[in-house]
Structures are given as C-alpha cells and as structure tokens.
Amino acid sequence: MFRRLLPVIGMLAALHQQAQSAEPVGYIEALKGRVLMQSGGSTSPIRLDENADLARPLWAGDAVRCERGASARLRIGFEPVDLQPSKTWFVIPQPQPTRSDLREALRPYGRIGGRSRFAGLPVILLPWSPSDESAVRPDRLVLQWIPGSRDCPLTATIRDRDDRVLWNRDDVDAVPGILDDARARAALAQYAATHAKRRLELTLADGCDHSQTVRFDVLSESEVSALDAELATWKKATDDALLSHLGNAAIYERHRLFTEVAAEYDQALQLFPQSRALLQHAIDAHDRNGNTTRVRELTDRLARSSGFRAID
C-alpha cells in the first residue's frame, strides 16, 4: 500500500523543497503524450501525467522536455509557452521583470499544508463558515457547519467580547448545515460600524450535548473597500482563469477570509478536476476551516487521481 503512495509523496516533497526558496513562477496548463520534467535540482526526470499534473506549479530552474509526438503548454508569469518535441530541456526562466502582484498571487500556491488541524477532534456542529480565527465581511455572512441530527435542533448565537448577544436564532434545523440569515448580517454590519475592536464569537449548541464555538473578526467598511479594490485590480491584471483564482485566493488569505480561499480553490478545480496540486491546496484550505466533510471528499479524489486508494 505504501508503494502506491510514493508518486504523491514524492511530488509533495519536491513542492516542499522548492517552496523553501522562492514562490512559483507559473504552472503547467496542458500536456499531451510523453512529457518529462526535472524539478528541485533533481537529475532524475519524471514523466508528467496528462491530467494529474495539470496546474502543477513551476519554479525557475525546473526543466521540461517533450518526447516524440508530445506537446506541452506552460504558463510562465502571464505568458503561455508552447513546447514541441525536442532533445533539449526547456529550463523555466525567471519572468523579467517579476511583477509584485504576480509574486503575491503565486506565493501561497508554492506552499503545502502540514498536519490536519482537526484530526481526532469532535466535529459535530463545527462551524466552518465563519471558521475559527478567520475574518468575515458582514454583507456575505452565511453560517455553515458540519451537520448534526434532525432530532437535535440547534441554537445559533453571536456574542461580542463582553458576552453581549448581538444575534440569536433558536430551533434551527442542524441537518442542512447552512443558515442564511439577513438579521445576522445586519447585526454584524451595525456592530462593525460602531466598534473599533470587532472580535466576535459564534456558538452552535443543540439539545444533544453538542456545542462548538469559533472566534472571528468582522471587516470594517474601509477594510471591505480595500478588499474590493484589490480584487478589482487583480481582475484587470490577467484574463487567465487559473491565475485569476490563485490571485483571488491570495488576496482573501491576506484578509483572513478563509472560507473564500477554499471557494476559490474549488472553482479552480472545475478547470483541472484531477490536478494533484489543486486538490492538495483545496484540501489544505478546507481543513483549515474545519470542513471535514469536504476534506474527505477531496482526499478520496486525490487518491483516485494519484492511482492509489485513500487510507482510512
């Protein structure tokens, strides 16, 4: 069983080694036929998978070569690079000049996650939107959690640091795992407009002795405006779909909007559904939020994409 894990373990180890020095400079956009790659200073080439290695990040100094009948399209910075069969390795260059917005967009994509935050912890009713130690914008608040039992309706409560209740709702069905409440958004908006310190607590509790609390910050109106400006600027910077999602995810991460980070990786996966790199980043993002249901789903997809079965 362990031998089946080696291809993915090797890929993640290479990504980790490369990520220590610099951010990626691009990614693999398309592959056809036998395409080889040398990465991380290794002298042993690997054959790239036509599906699983799409969206794989590239670092300056990596080398790619197409054998007979093969082709590849790489995205280096903002520019596409098409490769045809050759006996010569194409060495990934450092884009010149390297734009700061591109570096910021790609930097998180060069990192991989570590140990699961929620391994072994109880997850029933665990809120993952908002997630613990995250931030939210008041106008986009939607509560989401790991579903509970229909026999145990829950109570949702948002309090401030002085234990004052800002919003409360009883008799909520715990099974759907989602609650869209306009009153909750209004309460957060009013609080953000009148308080300098905006740390709040969300508690979900049911009648079956399950209770979970997460702490989060509410963005002020000026912070929301700054966020929207960054997103608009990045939208103008590139028309590449994957770079767009990666840049948005990086912006959301800087603002600690972790639910939105995970959503961007989910959208990126629609472009490259079997990409090991995107699957791993989506798993990391959802694990940080505590969305263990989505983590298990994506982990199973990663196992199938990598040619091995997940280990329970």
Short mmCIF file of the C-alpha atoms (twelve columns), coordinates in Angstrom:
data_MODEL
# 
_entry.id   MODEL 
# 
loop_
_atom_site.group_PDB 
_atom_site.id 
_atom_site.type_symbol 
_atom_site.label_atom_id 
_atom_site.label_alt_id 
_atom_site.label_comp_id 
_atom_site.label_asym_id 
_atom_site.label_seq_id 
_atom_site.Cartn_x 
_atom_site.Cartn_y 
_atom_site.Cartn_z 
_atom_site.pdbx_PDB_model_num 
ATOM 1   C CA . MET A 1   0.000   0.000  0.000   1 
ATOM 2   C CA . PHE A 2   2.787   2.403  0.897   1 
ATOM 3   C CA . ARG A 3   4.357   1.946  -2.540  1 
ATOM 4   C CA . ARG A 4   1.175   3.296  -4.092  1 
ATOM 5   C CA . LEU A 5   1.631   6.492  -2.124  1 
ATOM 6   C CA . LEU A 6   5.156   7.123  -3.377  1 
ATOM 7   C CA . PRO A 7   4.253   9.194  -6.504  1 
ATOM 8   C CA . VAL A 8   2.240   11.697 -4.472  1 
ATOM 9   C CA . ILE A 9   4.656   11.707 -1.538  1 
ATOM 10  C CA . GLY A 10  7.455   12.444 -3.982  1 
ATOM 11  C CA . MET A 11  5.532   15.269 -5.626  1 
ATOM 12  C CA . LEU A 12  4.638   16.891 -2.302  1 
ATOM 13  C CA . ALA A 13  8.214   16.533 -1.047  1 
ATOM 14  C CA . ALA A 14  9.501   18.258 -4.197  1 
ATOM 15  C CA . LEU A 15  6.977   21.071 -3.779  1 
ATOM 16  C CA . HIS A 16  8.000   21.495 -0.144  1 
ATOM 17  C CA . GLN A 17  11.701  21.632 -1.042  1 
ATOM 18  C CA . GLN A 18  11.158  24.196 -3.788  1 
ATOM 19  C CA . ALA A 19  8.847   26.298 -1.641  1 
ATOM 20  C CA . GLN A 20  11.637  26.934 0.837   1 
ATOM 21  C CA . SER A 21  13.459  29.264 -1.559  1 
ATOM 22  C CA . ALA A 22  11.007  31.173 -3.727  1 
ATOM 23  C CA . GLU A 23  7.471   31.339 -4.992  1 
ATOM 24  C CA . PRO A 24  6.471   29.541 -8.211  1 
ATOM 25  C CA . VAL A 25  6.721   31.441 -11.485 1 
ATOM 26  C CA . GLY A 26  3.973   29.616 -13.361 1 
ATOM 27  C CA . TYR A 27  2.159   26.335 -13.870 1 
ATOM 28  C CA . ILE A 28  1.514   23.515 -16.347 1 
ATOM 29  C CA . GLU A 29  -1.532  24.298 -18.472 1 
ATOM 30  C CA . ALA A 30  -1.737  21.367 -20.914 1 
ATOM 31  C CA . LEU A 31  0.045   18.071 -21.591 1 
ATOM 32  C CA . LYS A 32  -0.139  15.563 -24.420 1 
ATOM 33  C CA . GLY A 33  1.951   12.429 -24.780 1 
ATOM 34  C CA . ARG A 34  5.227   11.663 -23.055 1 
ATOM 35  C CA . VAL A 35  6.441   14.840 -21.336 1 
ATOM 36  C CA . LEU A 36  9.332   14.697 -18.877 1 
ATOM 37  C CA . MET A 37  10.255  17.057 -16.059 1 
ATOM 38  C CA . GLN A 38  13.192  17.637 -13.744 1 
ATOM 39  C CA . SER A 39  12.407  19.619 -10.626 1 
ATOM 40  C CA . GLY A 40  14.063  20.799 -7.448  1 
ATOM 41  C CA . GLY A 41  17.571  20.331 -8.810  1 
ATOM 42  C CA . SER A 42  16.945  16.592 -9.287  1 
ATOM 43  C CA . THR A 43  18.821  14.830 -12.091 1 
ATOM 44  C CA . SER A 44  16.170  12.086 -12.306 1 
ATOM 45  C CA . PRO A 45  13.363  13.086 -14.691 1 
ATOM 46  C CA . ILE A 46  9.761   12.091 -14.069 1 
ATOM 47  C CA . ARG A 47  7.018   11.556 -16.611 1 
ATOM 48  C CA . LEU A 48  4.177   14.009 -16.191 1 
ATOM 49  C CA . ASP A 49  0.609   12.755 -16.071 1 
ATOM 50  C CA . GLU A 50  -1.689  14.318 -18.675 1 
ATOM 51  C CA . ASN A 51  -4.388  15.002 -16.074 1 
ATOM 52  C CA . ALA A 52  -2.960  14.782 -12.552 1 
ATOM 53  C CA . ASP A 53  -0.032  17.122 -13.296 1 
ATOM 54  C CA . LEU A 54  -2.109  19.910 -14.834 1 
ATOM 55  C CA . ALA A 55  -1.908  23.117 -12.792 1 
ATOM 56  C CA . ARG A 56  1.314   21.819 -11.234 1 
ATOM 57  C CA . PRO A 57  3.334   24.844 -10.054 1 
ATOM 58  C CA . LEU A 58  6.616   25.578 -11.794 1 
ATOM 59  C CA . TRP A 59  9.714   27.163 -10.285 1 
ATOM 60  C CA . ALA A 60  12.557  28.924 -12.051 1 
ATOM 61  C CA . GLY A 61  15.150  26.272 -12.833 1 
ATOM 62  C CA . ASP A 62  12.692  23.434 -13.389 1 
ATOM 63  C CA . ALA A 63  13.169  21.744 -16.769 1 
ATOM 64  C CA . VAL A 64  10.605  20.239 -19.150 1 
ATOM 65  C CA . ARG A 65  11.104  18.219 -22.327 1 
ATOM 66  C CA . CYS A 66  8.646   16.737 -24.820 1 
ATOM 67  C CA . GLU A 67  9.474   13.445 -26.448 1 
ATOM 68  C CA . ARG A 68  8.363   12.340 -29.906 1 
ATOM 69  C CA . GLY A 69  4.727   13.170 -30.642 1 
ATOM 70  C CA . ALA A 70  4.263   15.028 -27.342 1 
ATOM 71  C CA . SER A 71  3.463   18.650 -26.570 1 
ATOM 72  C CA . ALA A 72  3.031   20.872 -23.546 1 
ATOM 73  C CA . ARG A 73  1.734   24.322 -22.754 1 
ATOM 74  C CA . LEU A 74  3.195   26.117 -19.774 1 
ATOM 75  C CA . ARG A 75  2.145   29.407 -18.227 1 
ATOM 76  C CA . ILE A 76  5.236   31.387 -17.232 1 
ATOM 77  C CA . GLY A 77  4.155   34.527 -15.478 1 
ATOM 78  C CA . PHE A 78  1.286   35.857 -17.523 1 
ATOM 79  C CA . GLU A 79  2.532   34.376 -20.814 1 
ATOM 80  C CA . PRO A 80  1.821   30.966 -22.389 1 
ATOM 81  C CA . VAL A 81  4.795   28.922 -23.624 1 
ATOM 82  C CA . ASP A 82  4.210   26.055 -26.082 1 
ATOM 83  C CA . LEU A 83  6.705   23.194 -26.191 1 
ATOM 84  C CA . GLN A 84  7.157   20.678 -29.018 1 
ATOM 85  C CA . PRO A 85  9.292   17.506 -29.247 1 
ATOM 86  C CA . SER A 86  12.962  18.242 -28.588 1 
ATOM 87  C CA . LYS A 87  16.121  16.604 -27.293 1 
ATOM 88  C CA . THR A 88  16.887  19.786 -25.381 1 
ATOM 89  C CA . TRP A 89  15.424  20.574 -21.979 1 
ATOM 90  C CA . PHE A 90  13.433  23.790 -21.671 1 
ATOM 91  C CA . VAL A 91  14.566  25.432 -18.439 1 
ATOM 92  C CA . ILE A 92  11.899  27.500 -16.709 1 
ATOM 93  C CA . PRO A 93  13.127  31.119 -16.636 1 
ATOM 94  C CA . GLN A 94  12.506  33.753 -14.021 1 
ATOM 95  C CA . PRO A 95  9.951   36.159 -15.550 1 
ATOM 96  C CA . GLN A 96  11.510  39.564 -16.200 1 
ATOM 97  C CA . PRO A 97  10.540  41.822 -14.675 1 
ATOM 98  C CA . THR A 98  8.798   39.860 -11.941 1 
ATOM 99  C CA . ARG A 99  5.679   41.794 -11.044 1 
ATOM 100 C CA . SER A 100 4.878   42.088 -7.371  1 
ATOM 101 C CA . ASP A 101 1.191   41.254 -7.925  1 
ATOM 102 C CA . LEU A 102 2.155   38.042 -9.734  1 
ATOM 103 C CA . ARG A 103 4.537   37.054 -6.940  1 
ATOM 104 C CA . GLU A 104 1.847   37.681 -4.345  1 
ATOM 105 C CA . ALA A 105 -0.668  35.635 -6.361  1 
ATOM 106 C CA . LEU A 106 1.645   32.649 -6.745  1 
ATOM 107 C CA . ARG A 107 3.382   32.664 -3.356  1 
ATOM 108 C CA . PRO A 108 0.646   30.755 -1.441  1 
ATOM 109 C CA . TYR A 109 0.456   28.249 -4.318  1 
ATOM 110 C CA . GLY A 110 4.021   27.251 -3.554  1 
ATOM 111 C CA . ARG A 111 3.162   26.197 -0.014  1 
ATOM 112 C CA . ILE A 112 1.614   22.919 1.047   1 
ATOM 113 C CA . GLY A 113 -0.186  22.222 4.273   1 
ATOM 114 C CA . GLY A 114 1.020   20.339 7.288   1 
ATOM 115 C CA . ARG A 115 -0.734  18.235 9.861   1 
ATOM 116 C CA . SER A 116 -4.522  18.362 9.952   1 
ATOM 117 C CA . ARG A 117 -5.867  20.866 12.459  1 
ATOM 118 C CA . PHE A 118 -8.919  18.750 13.245  1 
ATOM 119 C CA . ALA A 119 -7.572  15.203 13.357  1 
ATOM 120 C CA . GLY A 120 -9.177  13.388 16.270  1 
ATOM 121 C CA . LEU A 121 -11.324 16.341 17.341  1 
ATOM 122 C CA . PRO A 122 -15.132 16.212 17.596  1 
ATOM 123 C CA . VAL A 123 -16.639 17.877 14.558  1 
ATOM 124 C CA . ILE A 124 -20.417 17.670 15.021  1 
ATOM 125 C CA . LEU A 125 -21.817 21.204 14.615  1 
ATOM 126 C CA . LEU A 126 -18.308 22.564 13.971  1 
ATOM 127 C CA . PRO A 127 -18.775 25.895 12.147  1 
ATOM 128 C CA . TRP A 128 -16.544 26.229 9.086   1 
ATOM 129 C CA . SER A 129 -18.098 29.451 7.814   1 
ATOM 130 C CA . PRO A 130 -17.035 31.544 9.545   1 
ATOM 131 C CA . SER A 131 -14.097 29.405 10.617  1 
ATOM 132 C CA . ASP A 132 -12.104 29.844 13.780  1 
ATOM 133 C CA . GLU A 133 -9.682  32.807 13.762  1 
ATOM 134 C CA . SER A 134 -10.921 33.976 10.382  1 
ATOM 135 C CA . ALA A 135 -12.477 37.250 9.250   1 
ATOM 136 C CA . VAL A 136 -15.817 37.875 7.559   1 
ATOM 137 C CA . ARG A 137 -17.367 40.688 5.619   1 
ATOM 138 C CA . PRO A 138 -20.790 41.452 7.104   1 
ATOM 139 C CA . ASP A 139 -22.643 41.515 3.786   1 
ATOM 140 C CA . ARG A 140 -21.524 37.981 2.855   1 
ATOM 141 C CA . LEU A 141 -22.090 36.150 6.143   1 
ATOM 142 C CA . VAL A 142 -23.677 32.717 5.716   1 
ATOM 143 C CA . LEU A 143 -23.358 30.241 8.586   1 
ATOM 144 C CA . GLN A 144 -22.216 26.745 7.610   1 
ATOM 145 C CA . TRP A 145 -21.288 23.818 9.820   1 
ATOM 146 C CA . ILE A 146 -20.814 20.059 9.983   1 
ATOM 147 C CA . PRO A 147 -24.422 18.750 10.031  1 
ATOM 148 C CA . GLY A 148 -25.948 17.423 13.213  1 
ATOM 149 C CA . SER A 149 -29.081 15.376 13.927  1 
ATOM 150 C CA . ARG A 150 -32.634 16.253 12.932  1 
ATOM 151 C CA . ASP A 151 -33.680 15.196 16.423  1 
ATOM 152 C CA . CYS A 152 -31.445 17.860 17.964  1 
ATOM 153 C CA . PRO A 153 -32.398 21.361 16.723  1 
ATOM 154 C CA . LEU A 154 -29.659 23.871 17.401  1 
ATOM 155 C CA . THR A 155 -29.380 27.402 18.712  1 
ATOM 156 C CA . ALA A 156 -27.020 29.805 16.966  1 
ATOM 157 C CA . THR A 157 -25.692 32.800 18.894  1 
ATOM 158 C CA . ILE A 158 -23.243 35.577 18.069  1 
ATOM 159 C CA . ARG A 159 -21.733 37.465 21.022  1 
ATOM 160 C CA . ASP A 160 -19.177 40.220 21.404  1 
ATOM 161 C CA . ARG A 161 -16.149 40.163 23.706  1 
ATOM 162 C CA . ASP A 162 -18.274 41.449 26.592  1 
ATOM 163 C CA . ASP A 163 -20.610 38.454 26.208  1 
ATOM 164 C CA . ARG A 164 -23.368 40.682 24.839  1 
ATOM 165 C CA . VAL A 165 -25.682 38.854 22.438  1 
ATOM 166 C CA . LEU A 166 -25.761 40.523 19.018  1 
ATOM 167 C CA . TRP A 167 -27.886 37.923 17.289  1 
ATOM 168 C CA . ASN A 168 -29.613 34.692 18.223  1 
ATOM 169 C CA . ARG A 169 -31.778 32.137 16.479  1 
ATOM 170 C CA . ASP A 170 -33.416 29.104 18.059  1 
ATOM 171 C CA . ASP A 171 -34.858 25.886 16.686  1 
ATOM 172 C CA . VAL A 172 -32.529 25.752 13.662  1 
ATOM 173 C CA . ASP A 173 -32.507 22.514 11.669  1 
ATOM 174 C CA . ALA A 174 -28.998 21.085 12.171  1 
ATOM 175 C CA . VAL A 175 -29.134 18.687 9.203   1 
ATOM 176 C CA . PRO A 176 -28.622 21.028 6.189   1 
ATOM 177 C CA . GLY A 177 -25.521 22.562 7.766   1 
ATOM 178 C CA . ILE A 178 -26.297 26.040 6.451   1 
ATOM 179 C CA . LEU A 179 -28.196 29.114 7.621   1 
ATOM 180 C CA . ASP A 180 -28.649 32.262 5.538   1 
ATOM 181 C CA . ASP A 181 -29.986 34.942 7.879   1 
ATOM 182 C CA . ALA A 182 -30.313 38.607 6.866   1 
ATOM 183 C CA . ARG A 183 -30.710 39.677 10.514  1 
ATOM 184 C CA . ALA A 184 -27.325 38.190 11.350  1 
ATOM 185 C CA . ARG A 185 -25.691 40.148 8.508   1 
ATOM 186 C CA . ALA A 186 -27.390 43.341 9.628   1 
ATOM 187 C CA . ALA A 187 -26.235 42.828 13.218  1 
ATOM 188 C CA . LEU A 188 -22.634 42.363 12.095  1 
ATOM 189 C CA . ALA A 189 -22.742 45.412 9.836   1 
ATOM 190 C CA . GLN A 190 -24.087 47.604 12.625  1 
ATOM 191 C CA . TYR A 191 -21.502 46.308 15.069  1 
ATOM 192 C CA . ALA A 192 -18.617 46.829 12.654  1 
ATOM 193 C CA . ALA A 193 -19.725 50.393 12.023  1 
ATOM 194 C CA . THR A 194 -19.729 51.330 15.709  1 
ATOM 195 C CA . HIS A 195 -16.859 49.368 17.275  1 
ATOM 196 C CA . ALA A 196 -13.120 49.593 16.789  1 
ATOM 197 C CA . LYS A 197 -12.482 46.087 18.149  1 
ATOM 198 C CA . ARG A 198 -14.569 43.661 16.169  1 
ATOM 199 C CA . ARG A 199 -13.738 40.198 17.590  1 
ATOM 200 C CA . LEU A 200 -16.908 38.112 17.945  1 
ATOM 201 C CA . GLU A 201 -17.885 34.580 18.901  1 
ATOM 202 C CA . LEU A 202 -20.312 32.229 17.168  1 
ATOM 203 C CA . THR A 203 -21.680 29.365 19.239  1 
ATOM 204 C CA . LEU A 204 -23.767 26.491 17.891  1 
ATOM 205 C CA . ALA A 205 -25.399 24.307 20.543  1 
ATOM 206 C CA . ASP A 206 -28.080 21.645 20.367  1 
ATOM 207 C CA . GLY A 207 -30.133 19.639 22.849  1 
ATOM 208 C CA . CYS A 208 -27.891 16.582 22.497  1 
ATOM 209 C CA . ASP A 209 -24.917 17.955 24.413  1 
ATOM 210 C CA . HIS A 210 -23.064 19.168 21.308  1 
ATOM 211 C CA . SER A 211 -21.630 22.678 21.366  1 
ATOM 212 C CA . GLN A 212 -18.985 24.406 19.252  1 
ATOM 213 C CA . THR A 213 -17.618 27.960 19.400  1 
ATOM 214 C CA . VAL A 214 -15.443 29.807 16.916  1 
ATOM 215 C CA . ARG A 215 -13.949 33.282 17.168  1 
ATOM 216 C CA . PHE A 216 -13.764 35.606 14.196  1 
ATOM 217 C CA . ASP A 217 -13.259 39.254 13.255  1 
ATOM 218 C CA . VAL A 218 -15.631 41.422 11.255  1 
ATOM 219 C CA . LEU A 219 -14.195 43.581 8.489   1 
ATOM 220 C CA . SER A 220 -14.936 47.283 8.741   1 
ATOM 221 C CA . GLU A 221 -16.394 49.240 5.846   1 
ATOM 222 C CA . SER A 222 -12.967 50.613 4.959   1 
ATOM 223 C CA . GLU A 223 -11.438 47.114 5.038   1 
ATOM 224 C CA . VAL A 224 -14.172 45.816 2.743   1 
ATOM 225 C CA . SER A 225 -13.489 48.684 0.338   1 
ATOM 226 C CA . ALA A 226 -9.765  47.896 0.344   1 
ATOM 227 C CA . LEU A 227 -10.513 44.219 -0.307  1 
ATOM 228 C CA . ASP A 228 -12.810 45.021 -3.222  1 
ATOM 229 C CA . ALA A 229 -10.188 47.354 -4.699  1 
ATOM 230 C CA . GLU A 230 -7.526  44.622 -4.567  1 
ATOM 231 C CA . LEU A 231 -9.859  42.129 -6.229  1 
ATOM 232 C CA . ALA A 232 -10.759 44.614 -8.970  1 
ATOM 233 C CA . THR A 233 -7.099  45.407 -9.652  1 
ATOM 234 C CA . TRP A 234 -6.181  41.742 -9.942  1 
ATOM 235 C CA . LYS A 235 -9.140  41.095 -12.248 1 
ATOM 236 C CA . LYS A 236 -7.678  43.641 -14.656 1 
ATOM 237 C CA . ALA A 237 -4.186  42.125 -14.396 1 
ATOM 238 C CA . THR A 238 -4.935  38.772 -16.011 1 
ATOM 239 C CA . ASP A 239 -7.504  37.017 -18.158 1 
ATOM 240 C CA . ASP A 240 -6.066  33.582 -17.343 1 
ATOM 241 C CA . ALA A 241 -8.714  31.643 -15.434 1 
ATOM 242 C CA . LEU A 242 -6.407  29.745 -13.076 1 
ATOM 243 C CA . LEU A 243 -4.210  32.752 -12.293 1 
ATOM 244 C CA . SER A 244 -7.385  34.691 -11.568 1 
ATOM 245 C CA . HIS A 245 -8.472  32.150 -8.938  1 
ATOM 246 C CA . LEU A 246 -4.986  31.870 -7.442  1 
ATOM 247 C CA . GLY A 247 -4.709  35.639 -7.160  1 
ATOM 248 C CA . ASN A 248 -8.140  35.932 -5.581  1 
ATOM 249 C CA . ALA A 249 -7.257  33.183 -3.107  1 
ATOM 250 C CA . ALA A 250 -4.052  35.010 -2.155  1 
ATOM 251 C CA . ILE A 251 -5.955  38.258 -1.591  1 
ATOM 252 C CA . TYR A 252 -8.587  36.545 0.541   1 
ATOM 253 C CA . GLU A 253 -5.877  34.829 2.558   1 
ATOM 254 C CA . ARG A 254 -4.184  38.146 3.351   1 
ATOM 255 C CA . HIS A 255 -7.528  39.396 4.658   1 
ATOM 256 C CA . ARG A 256 -8.114  36.097 6.537   1 
ATOM 257 C CA . LEU A 257 -11.283 35.338 4.583   1 
ATOM 258 C CA . PHE A 258 -10.558 31.627 4.740   1 
ATOM 259 C CA . THR A 259 -13.971 30.428 3.551   1 
ATOM 260 C CA . GLU A 260 -13.477 32.420 0.345   1 
ATOM 261 C CA . VAL A 261 -9.970  30.966 -0.084  1 
ATOM 262 C CA . ALA A 262 -11.415 27.450 -0.115  1 
ATOM 263 C CA . ALA A 263 -14.132 28.520 -2.549  1 
ATOM 264 C CA . GLU A 264 -11.528 29.845 -5.000  1 
ATOM 265 C CA . TYR A 265 -9.661  26.536 -4.980  1 
ATOM 266 C CA . ASP A 266 -12.953 24.699 -5.512  1 
ATOM 267 C CA . GLN A 267 -13.618 26.876 -8.561  1 
ATOM 268 C CA . ALA A 268 -10.081 26.291 -9.826  1 
ATOM 269 C CA . LEU A 269 -10.711 22.548 -9.584  1 
ATOM 270 C CA . GLN A 270 -13.510 22.927 -12.106 1 
ATOM 271 C CA . LEU A 271 -10.811 23.876 -14.625 1 
ATOM 272 C CA . PHE A 272 -8.500  20.942 -13.762 1 
ATOM 273 C CA . PRO A 273 -10.580 18.377 -11.824 1 
ATOM 274 C CA . GLN A 274 -7.778  15.799 -11.452 1 
ATOM 275 C CA . SER A 275 -4.944  18.199 -10.648 1 
ATOM 276 C CA . ARG A 276 -2.982  16.852 -7.682  1 
ATOM 277 C CA . ALA A 277 -1.652  20.307 -6.831  1 
ATOM 278 C CA . LEU A 278 -5.092  21.923 -6.795  1 
ATOM 279 C CA . LEU A 279 -6.638  19.023 -4.906  1 
ATOM 280 C CA . GLN A 280 -3.953  19.288 -2.224  1 
ATOM 281 C CA . HIS A 281 -4.408  23.046 -1.865  1 
ATOM 282 C CA . ALA A 282 -8.190  22.684 -1.698  1 
ATOM 283 C CA . ILE A 283 -7.795  20.003 0.981   1 
ATOM 284 C CA . ASP A 284 -5.496  22.286 2.982   1 
ATOM 285 C CA . ALA A 285 -7.924  25.215 2.678   1 
ATOM 286 C CA . HIS A 286 -10.972 23.224 3.768   1 
ATOM 287 C CA . ASP A 287 -9.035  21.540 6.565   1 
ATOM 288 C CA . ARG A 288 -8.017  24.930 7.943   1 
ATOM 289 C CA . ASN A 289 -11.700 25.880 8.038   1 
ATOM 290 C CA . GLY A 290 -12.757 22.615 9.648   1 
ATOM 291 C CA . ASN A 291 -14.936 21.447 6.752   1 
ATOM 292 C CA . THR A 292 -14.040 17.806 7.339   1 
ATOM 293 C CA . THR A 293 -16.808 16.548 5.035   1 
ATOM 294 C CA . ARG A 294 -15.259 18.338 2.061   1 
ATOM 295 C CA . VAL A 295 -11.758 17.266 3.135   1 
ATOM 296 C CA . ARG A 296 -12.729 13.597 2.991   1 
ATOM 297 C CA . GLU A 297 -14.365 14.037 -0.407  1 
ATOM 298 C CA . LEU A 298 -11.323 15.762 -1.876  1 
ATOM 299 C CA . THR A 299 -8.905  13.311 -0.257  1 
ATOM 300 C CA . ASP A 300 -10.734 10.477 -1.984  1 
ATOM 301 C CA . ARG A 301 -10.478 12.337 -5.292  1 
ATOM 302 C CA . LEU A 302 -6.769  12.866 -4.736  1 
ATOM 303 C CA . ALA A 303 -6.355  9.148  -4.096  1 
ATOM 304 C CA . ARG A 304 -8.119  8.276  -7.354  1 
ATOM 305 C CA . SER A 305 -6.187  10.916 -9.299  1 
ATOM 306 C CA . SER A 306 -2.919  9.562  -7.949  1 
ATOM 307 C CA . GLY A 307 -3.627  5.940  -8.641  1 
ATOM 308 C CA . PHE A 308 -3.950  4.751  -5.042  1 
ATOM 309 C CA . ARG A 309 -6.770  4.319  -2.563  1 
ATOM 310 C CA . ALA A 310 -7.062  6.581  0.441   1 
ATOM 311 C CA . ILE A 311 -6.033  5.087  3.780   1 
ATOM 312 C CA . ASP A 312 -8.737  5.443  6.392   1 
# 
